[in-house]
Amino acid sequence: MNKQINVFGTIYKINLKNTMVETSIDNDEEDEGACEIREKYINIFKGLKEASFSKTALHEIGHAICAEYNCDLDKDEKMYDTFMSGLYDTVMRNKLQYLFKE
């Protein structure tokens, strides 16, 4: 199944990967997810448990939003991660997690 998300009119393909995701920023590290802005795709490790998968998906979609909106919110990854954790918590507390189901 091909998944995609529309971010401000730009389509990002969502790829579910069998292995941890290599990032283009630091190829020495592997992450649970990565947003490739130039290629317009989001990679997510599909071996994650449901909560981790949803949190990672939201985090990477946030990077796409920042890129398309041309904002610098995600330039400080620690601050960005804190913000996205708060957003994820809000989604979960308000039972919006169905947005991230496969």
Secondary structure, DSSP 8 states (H G I E B T S, - for coil): --EEEEETTEEEEEEEESS-EE-SS-TT-EESEEEETTTTEEEEETTS-HHHHHHHHHHHHHHHHHHHHT--TTSSHHHHHHHHHHHHHHHHHTT-GGGG--
